[in-house]
Amino acid sequence: MDQELKVRENRLRRIASRRGYRLEKSRLRDPRAVGYGGFILIDANRNFAVYGATPFAYSATLDDIERYLDGDELKAKGK
């Protein structure tokens, strides 16, 4: 994995954690699988997906997650 990408992912994990979320990455190993390499944001208290669960689980990219955490939900949804 590219080091810069991992650093960015870890930074977003910390931001999400401070806001009461948990950032999870898909564990799928088949690059052709739906959701491979994607992310989902979970409300840590309720264990409920708040972003990246539609139209399929782990459908968000790091860019989407970053926009969502920056408070720009409309841009994140519209991609």
TAHUKA-V80557 format. One line per field, one symbol per residue. ss: DSSP state (@ for helix, = for strand, . for the rest). phi: phi as a letter, one per 20 degrees, with the letter a starting at -180 (. if undefined). psi: psi as a letter, one per 20 degrees, with the letter a starting at -180 (. if undefined). Layout:
# TAHUKA-V80557
ss->???
phi->???
psi->???
This chain:
# TAHUKA-V80557
ss->..@@@@@@@@@@@@@@@@..=====.............=====....====........=.@@@@@@@@...@@@@@@.
phi->.ffffffffffffffgffendcecdgefdegeffnfmecbddfffdlcfdbndcfbfmeeefffffffffndfffffel
psi->qpghghggghghggggghjjrppqqpjqioiiqpipjrrqppohhilppiqjiqirqliqrhgggggghijmhghghi.
